[in-house]
Amino acid sequence: MFGRLTLPQLLFATFLGIAGGIYIYQPIFEQYSRDQKGIKEELKLAQETEKKS
């Protein structure tokens, strides 16, 4: 069916590949999340100062 790999082996290898990708790219996801929070805070501050002016 899949050559020499059985279905459980193929599913396990797929799971390991996805988990490894998430583990490797986790710092990038965290940095993106921090950047987005910072942008939202900057927008709030800009709106507050604009209202005061």
HTML snippet that shows the backbone in 3Dmol.js (N, CA, C, O; Angstrom):
<script src="https://3Dmol.org/build/3Dmol-min.js"></script>
<div id="view" style="width:600px;height:400px;position:relative"></div>
<script>
const pdb = `
ATOM      1  N   MET A   1       0.823  -1.194   0.000  1.00  0.00           N
ATOM      2  CA  MET A   1       0.000   0.000   0.000  1.00  0.00           C
ATOM      3  C   MET A   1       0.869   1.262   0.000  1.00  0.00           C
ATOM      4  O   MET A   1       0.790   2.044  -0.947  1.00  0.00           O
ATOM      5  N   PHE A   2       1.688   1.485   1.019  1.00  0.00           N
ATOM      6  CA  PHE A   2       2.556   2.662   1.094  1.00  0.00           C
ATOM      7  C   PHE A   2       4.027   2.277   0.922  1.00  0.00           C
ATOM      8  O   PHE A   2       4.910   3.033   1.329  1.00  0.00           O
ATOM      9  N   GLY A   3       4.296   1.150   0.343  1.00  0.00           N
ATOM     10  CA  GLY A   3       5.675   0.706   0.228  1.00  0.00           C
ATOM     11  C   GLY A   3       6.030  -0.127   1.443  1.00  0.00           C
ATOM     12  O   GLY A   3       5.363  -1.119   1.737  1.00  0.00           O
ATOM     13  N   ARG A   4       7.075   0.270   2.150  1.00  0.00           N
ATOM     14  CA  ARG A   4       7.530  -0.514   3.300  1.00  0.00           C
ATOM     15  C   ARG A   4       6.969  -0.026   4.622  1.00  0.00           C
ATOM     16  O   ARG A   4       7.139  -0.697   5.640  1.00  0.00           O
ATOM     17  N   LEU A   5       6.308   1.118   4.640  1.00  0.00           N
ATOM     18  CA  LEU A   5       5.762   1.648   5.881  1.00  0.00           C
ATOM     19  C   LEU A   5       4.319   1.189   6.083  1.00  0.00           C
ATOM     20  O   LEU A   5       3.508   1.209   5.157  1.00  0.00           O
ATOM     21  N   THR A   6       4.022   0.781   7.299  1.00  0.00           N
ATOM     22  CA  THR A   6       2.643   0.441   7.624  1.00  0.00           C
ATOM     23  C   THR A   6       1.905   1.727   7.970  1.00  0.00           C
ATOM     24  O   THR A   6       2.531   2.763   8.195  1.00  0.00           O
ATOM     25  N   LEU A   7       0.592   1.666   8.013  1.00  0.00           N
ATOM     26  CA  LEU A   7      -0.205   2.854   8.297  1.00  0.00           C
ATOM     27  C   LEU A   7       0.131   3.454   9.673  1.00  0.00           C
ATOM     28  O   LEU A   7       0.282   4.673   9.763  1.00  0.00           O
ATOM     29  N   PRO A   8       0.254   2.659  10.746  1.00  0.00           N
ATOM     30  CA  PRO A   8       0.632   3.272  12.038  1.00  0.00           C
ATOM     31  C   PRO A   8       2.001   3.956  11.997  1.00  0.00           C
ATOM     32  O   PRO A   8       2.188   5.004  12.616  1.00  0.00           O
ATOM     33  N   GLN A   9       2.946   3.373  11.277  1.00  0.00           N
ATOM     34  CA  GLN A   9       4.266   3.992  11.158  1.00  0.00           C
ATOM     35  C   GLN A   9       4.175   5.308  10.394  1.00  0.00           C
ATOM     36  O   GLN A   9       4.837   6.282  10.753  1.00  0.00           O
ATOM     37  N   LEU A  10       3.371   5.339   9.358  1.00  0.00           N
ATOM     38  CA  LEU A  10       3.198   6.544   8.571  1.00  0.00           C
ATOM     39  C   LEU A  10       2.531   7.637   9.402  1.00  0.00           C
ATOM     40  O   LEU A  10       2.944   8.796   9.351  1.00  0.00           O
ATOM     41  N   LEU A  11       1.507   7.276  10.163  1.00  0.00           N
ATOM     42  CA  LEU A  11       0.831   8.251  11.029  1.00  0.00           C
ATOM     43  C   LEU A  11       1.772   8.767  12.115  1.00  0.00           C
ATOM     44  O   LEU A  11       1.757   9.956  12.432  1.00  0.00           O
ATOM     45  N   PHE A  12       2.583   7.890  12.682  1.00  0.00           N
ATOM     46  CA  PHE A  12       3.542   8.298  13.709  1.00  0.00           C
ATOM     47  C   PHE A  12       4.587   9.250  13.132  1.00  0.00           C
ATOM     48  O   PHE A  12       4.939  10.246  13.764  1.00  0.00           O
ATOM     49  N   ALA A  13       5.079   8.946  11.939  1.00  0.00           N
ATOM     50  CA  ALA A  13       6.069   9.816  11.297  1.00  0.00           C
ATOM     51  C   ALA A  13       5.456  11.178  10.975  1.00  0.00           C
ATOM     52  O   ALA A  13       6.119  12.206  11.111  1.00  0.00           O
ATOM     53  N   THR A  14       4.197  11.185  10.551  1.00  0.00           N
ATOM     54  CA  THR A  14       3.507  12.450  10.270  1.00  0.00           C
ATOM     55  C   THR A  14       3.365  13.266  11.540  1.00  0.00           C
ATOM     56  O   THR A  14       3.615  14.471  11.538  1.00  0.00           O
ATOM     57  N   PHE A  15       2.965  12.617  12.629  1.00  0.00           N
ATOM     58  CA  PHE A  15       2.831  13.301  13.913  1.00  0.00           C
ATOM     59  C   PHE A  15       4.163  13.887  14.360  1.00  0.00           C
ATOM     60  O   PHE A  15       4.216  15.034  14.804  1.00  0.00           O
ATOM     61  N   LEU A  16       5.232  13.117  14.247  1.00  0.00           N
ATOM     62  CA  LEU A  16       6.552  13.611  14.640  1.00  0.00           C
ATOM     63  C   LEU A  16       6.972  14.803  13.785  1.00  0.00           C
ATOM     64  O   LEU A  16       7.578  15.745  14.295  1.00  0.00           O
ATOM     65  N   GLY A  17       6.660  14.773  12.508  1.00  0.00           N
ATOM     66  CA  GLY A  17       7.009  15.886  11.629  1.00  0.00           C
ATOM     67  C   GLY A  17       6.272  17.157  12.000  1.00  0.00           C
ATOM     68  O   GLY A  17       6.867  18.234  12.029  1.00  0.00           O
ATOM     69  N   ILE A  18       4.989  17.045  12.283  1.00  0.00           N
ATOM     70  CA  ILE A  18       4.209  18.224  12.666  1.00  0.00           C
ATOM     71  C   ILE A  18       4.667  18.749  14.016  1.00  0.00           C
ATOM     72  O   ILE A  18       4.848  19.955  14.183  1.00  0.00           O
ATOM     73  N   ALA A  19       4.856  17.857  14.983  1.00  0.00           N
ATOM     74  CA  ALA A  19       5.301  18.273  16.319  1.00  0.00           C
ATOM     75  C   ALA A  19       6.685  18.917  16.248  1.00  0.00           C
ATOM     76  O   ALA A  19       6.936  19.911  16.931  1.00  0.00           O
ATOM     77  N   GLY A  20       7.574  18.372  15.442  1.00  0.00           N
ATOM     78  CA  GLY A  20       8.908  18.946  15.293  1.00  0.00           C
ATOM     79  C   GLY A  20       8.862  20.327  14.667  1.00  0.00           C
ATOM     80  O   GLY A  20       9.613  21.218  15.064  1.00  0.00           O
ATOM     81  N   GLY A  21       7.989  20.506  13.694  1.00  0.00           N
ATOM     82  CA  GLY A  21       7.852  21.818  13.064  1.00  0.00           C
ATOM     83  C   GLY A  21       7.333  22.859  14.036  1.00  0.00           C
ATOM     84  O   GLY A  21       7.809  23.994  14.059  1.00  0.00           O
ATOM     85  N   ILE A  22       6.357  22.468  14.837  1.00  0.00           N
ATOM     86  CA  ILE A  22       5.825  23.399  15.841  1.00  0.00           C
ATOM     87  C   ILE A  22       6.904  23.745  16.861  1.00  0.00           C
ATOM     88  O   ILE A  22       7.034  24.904  17.256  1.00  0.00           O
ATOM     89  N   TYR A  23       7.675  22.752  17.290  1.00  0.00           N
ATOM     90  CA  TYR A  23       8.738  22.979  18.270  1.00  0.00           C
ATOM     91  C   TYR A  23       9.800  23.927  17.714  1.00  0.00           C
ATOM     92  O   TYR A  23      10.269  24.817  18.423  1.00  0.00           O
ATOM     93  N   ILE A  24      10.171  23.746  16.477  1.00  0.00           N
ATOM     94  CA  ILE A  24      11.219  24.566  15.870  1.00  0.00           C
ATOM     95  C   ILE A  24      10.746  26.003  15.668  1.00  0.00           C
ATOM     96  O   ILE A  24      11.495  26.946  15.926  1.00  0.00           O
ATOM     97  N   TYR A  25       9.510  26.171  15.210  1.00  0.00           N
ATOM     98  CA  TYR A  25       9.013  27.511  14.890  1.00  0.00           C
ATOM     99  C   TYR A  25       8.324  28.206  16.061  1.00  0.00           C
ATOM    100  O   TYR A  25       7.823  29.319  15.897  1.00  0.00           O
ATOM    101  N   GLN A  26       8.284  27.585  17.230  1.00  0.00           N
ATOM    102  CA  GLN A  26       7.621  28.179  18.393  1.00  0.00           C
ATOM    103  C   GLN A  26       8.175  29.563  18.744  1.00  0.00           C
ATOM    104  O   GLN A  26       7.370  30.457  19.003  1.00  0.00           O
ATOM    105  N   PRO A  27       9.484  29.804  18.773  1.00  0.00           N
ATOM    106  CA  PRO A  27       9.978  31.151  19.078  1.00  0.00           C
ATOM    107  C   PRO A  27       9.490  32.205  18.083  1.00  0.00           C
ATOM    108  O   PRO A  27       9.262  33.354  18.461  1.00  0.00           O
ATOM    109  N   ILE A  28       9.331  31.825  16.827  1.00  0.00           N
ATOM    110  CA  ILE A  28       8.843  32.773  15.822  1.00  0.00           C
ATOM    111  C   ILE A  28       7.391  33.125  16.117  1.00  0.00           C
ATOM    112  O   ILE A  28       7.004  34.290  16.026  1.00  0.00           O
ATOM    113  N   PHE A  29       6.578  32.116  16.475  1.00  0.00           N
ATOM    114  CA  PHE A  29       5.185  32.368  16.820  1.00  0.00           C
ATOM    115  C   PHE A  29       5.076  33.268  18.042  1.00  0.00           C
ATOM    116  O   PHE A  29       4.241  34.172  18.079  1.00  0.00           O
ATOM    117  N   GLU A  30       5.920  33.024  19.045  1.00  0.00           N
ATOM    118  CA  GLU A  30       5.895  33.842  20.260  1.00  0.00           C
ATOM    119  C   GLU A  30       6.296  35.283  19.957  1.00  0.00           C
ATOM    120  O   GLU A  30       5.681  36.215  20.475  1.00  0.00           O
ATOM    121  N   GLN A  31       7.313  35.474  19.132  1.00  0.00           N
ATOM    122  CA  GLN A  31       7.747  36.819  18.764  1.00  0.00           C
ATOM    123  C   GLN A  31       6.642  37.551  18.019  1.00  0.00           C
ATOM    124  O   GLN A  31       6.411  38.735  18.264  1.00  0.00           O
ATOM    125  N   TYR A  32       5.964  36.865  17.120  1.00  0.00           N
ATOM    126  CA  TYR A  32       4.859  37.467  16.373  1.00  0.00           C
ATOM    127  C   TYR A  32       3.748  37.906  17.328  1.00  0.00           C
ATOM    128  O   TYR A  32       3.177  38.986  17.180  1.00  0.00           O
ATOM    129  N   SER A  33       3.451  37.051  18.308  1.00  0.00           N
ATOM    130  CA  SER A  33       2.405  37.375  19.280  1.00  0.00           C
ATOM    131  C   SER A  33       2.796  38.607  20.097  1.00  0.00           C
ATOM    132  O   SER A  33       1.965  39.485  20.329  1.00  0.00           O
ATOM    133  N   ARG A  34       4.050  38.677  20.531  1.00  0.00           N
ATOM    134  CA  ARG A  34       4.514  39.849  21.291  1.00  0.00           C
ATOM    135  C   ARG A  34       4.458  41.106  20.442  1.00  0.00           C
ATOM    136  O   ARG A  34       4.065  42.167  20.927  1.00  0.00           O
ATOM    137  N   ASP A  35       4.848  40.996  19.183  1.00  0.00           N
ATOM    138  CA  ASP A  35       4.805  42.153  18.283  1.00  0.00           C
ATOM    139  C   ASP A  35       3.382  42.650  18.100  1.00  0.00           C
ATOM    140  O   ASP A  35       3.144  43.858  18.101  1.00  0.00           O
ATOM    141  N   GLN A  36       2.433  41.736  17.943  1.00  0.00           N
ATOM    142  CA  GLN A  36       1.042  42.128  17.748  1.00  0.00           C
ATOM    143  C   GLN A  36       0.495  42.828  18.992  1.00  0.00           C
ATOM    144  O   GLN A  36      -0.243  43.806  18.876  1.00  0.00           O
ATOM    145  N   LYS A  37       0.854  42.333  20.181  1.00  0.00           N
ATOM    146  CA  LYS A  37       0.415  42.978  21.419  1.00  0.00           C
ATOM    147  C   LYS A  37       1.012  44.381  21.524  1.00  0.00           C
ATOM    148  O   LYS A  37       0.334  45.315  21.952  1.00  0.00           O
ATOM    149  N   GLY A  38       2.269  44.527  21.138  1.00  0.00           N
ATOM    150  CA  GLY A  38       2.914  45.831  21.177  1.00  0.00           C
ATOM    151  C   GLY A  38       2.264  46.810  20.228  1.00  0.00           C
ATOM    152  O   GLY A  38       2.104  47.983  20.563  1.00  0.00           O
ATOM    153  N   ILE A  39       1.888  46.350  19.053  1.00  0.00           N
ATOM    154  CA  ILE A  39       1.229  47.220  18.075  1.00  0.00           C
ATOM    155  C   ILE A  39      -0.123  47.678  18.607  1.00  0.00           C
ATOM    156  O   ILE A  39      -0.488  48.843  18.451  1.00  0.00           O
ATOM    157  N   LYS A  40      -0.870  46.767  19.237  1.00  0.00           N
ATOM    158  CA  LYS A  40      -2.174  47.132  19.794  1.00  0.00           C
ATOM    159  C   LYS A  40      -2.024  48.177  20.893  1.00  0.00           C
ATOM    160  O   LYS A  40      -2.811  49.121  20.970  1.00  0.00           O
ATOM    161  N   GLU A  41      -1.008  48.007  21.748  1.00  0.00           N
ATOM    162  CA  GLU A  41      -0.774  48.972  22.826  1.00  0.00           C
ATOM    163  C   GLU A  41      -0.390  50.334  22.253  1.00  0.00           C
ATOM    164  O   GLU A  41      -0.841  51.364  22.753  1.00  0.00           O
ATOM    165  N   GLU A  42       0.433  50.347  21.216  1.00  0.00           N
ATOM    166  CA  GLU A  42       0.829  51.607  20.586  1.00  0.00           C
ATOM    167  C   GLU A  42      -0.379  52.317  19.978  1.00  0.00           C
ATOM    168  O   GLU A  42      -0.490  53.539  20.065  1.00  0.00           O
ATOM    169  N   LEU A  43      -1.276  51.558  19.366  1.00  0.00           N
ATOM    170  CA  LEU A  43      -2.472  52.156  18.784  1.00  0.00           C
ATOM    171  C   LEU A  43      -3.377  52.756  19.863  1.00  0.00           C
ATOM    172  O   LEU A  43      -3.956  53.827  19.678  1.00  0.00           O
ATOM    173  N   LYS A  44      -3.490  52.049  20.991  1.00  0.00           N
ATOM    174  CA  LYS A  44      -4.303  52.574  22.095  1.00  0.00           C
ATOM    175  C   LYS A  44      -3.718  53.892  22.617  1.00  0.00           C
ATOM    176  O   LYS A  44      -4.448  54.857  22.847  1.00  0.00           O
ATOM    177  N   LEU A  45      -2.393  53.921  22.801  1.00  0.00           N
ATOM    178  CA  LEU A  45      -1.746  55.126  23.280  1.00  0.00           C
ATOM    179  C   LEU A  45      -1.915  56.279  22.285  1.00  0.00           C
ATOM    180  O   LEU A  45      -2.154  57.418  22.687  1.00  0.00           O
ATOM    181  N   ALA A  46      -1.793  55.986  21.014  1.00  0.00           N
ATOM    182  CA  ALA A  46      -1.943  57.017  19.998  1.00  0.00           C
ATOM    183  C   ALA A  46      -3.374  57.563  19.991  1.00  0.00           C
ATOM    184  O   ALA A  46      -3.576  58.767  19.830  1.00  0.00           O
ATOM    185  N   GLN A  47      -4.360  56.691  20.165  1.00  0.00           N
ATOM    186  CA  GLN A  47      -5.743  57.146  20.192  1.00  0.00           C
ATOM    187  C   GLN A  47      -6.020  57.982  21.431  1.00  0.00           C
ATOM    188  O   GLN A  47      -6.751  58.970  21.359  1.00  0.00           O
ATOM    189  N   GLU A  48      -5.448  57.601  22.564  1.00  0.00           N
ATOM    190  CA  GLU A  48      -5.657  58.348  23.803  1.00  0.00           C
ATOM    191  C   GLU A  48      -5.031  59.740  23.701  1.00  0.00           C
ATOM    192  O   GLU A  48      -5.641  60.722  24.123  1.00  0.00           O
ATOM    193  N   THR A  49      -3.836  59.831  23.152  1.00  0.00           N
ATOM    194  CA  THR A  49      -3.193  61.139  23.019  1.00  0.00           C
ATOM    195  C   THR A  49      -3.923  62.006  21.984  1.00  0.00           C
ATOM    196  O   THR A  49      -3.963  63.230  22.107  1.00  0.00           O
ATOM    197  N   GLU A  50      -4.495  61.358  20.969  1.00  0.00           N
ATOM    198  CA  GLU A  50      -5.250  62.104  19.965  1.00  0.00           C
ATOM    199  C   GLU A  50      -6.533  62.676  20.570  1.00  0.00           C
ATOM    200  O   GLU A  50      -6.930  63.793  20.239  1.00  0.00           O
ATOM    201  N   LYS A  51      -7.175  61.920  21.450  1.00  0.00           N
ATOM    202  CA  LYS A  51      -8.388  62.407  22.098  1.00  0.00           C
ATOM    203  C   LYS A  51      -8.091  63.565  23.031  1.00  0.00           C
ATOM    204  O   LYS A  51      -8.896  64.489  23.152  1.00  0.00           O
ATOM    205  N   LYS A  52      -6.933  63.525  23.698  1.00  0.00           N
ATOM    206  CA  LYS A  52      -6.563  64.583  24.630  1.00  0.00           C
ATOM    207  C   LYS A  52      -6.228  65.887  23.900  1.00  0.00           C
ATOM    208  O   LYS A  52      -6.405  66.973  24.451  1.00  0.00           O
ATOM    209  N   SER A  53      -5.749  65.778  22.677  1.00  0.00           N
ATOM    210  CA  SER A  53      -5.333  66.981  21.920  1.00  0.00           C
ATOM    211  C   SER A  53      -6.498  67.791  21.423  1.00  0.00           C
ATOM    212  O   SER A  53      -6.303  68.820  20.777  1.00  0.00           O
TER     213      SER A  53
END
`;
const viewer = $3Dmol.createViewer("view");
viewer.addModel(pdb, "pdb");
viewer.setStyle({}, {cartoon: {color: "spectrum"}});
viewer.zoomTo();
viewer.render();
</script>
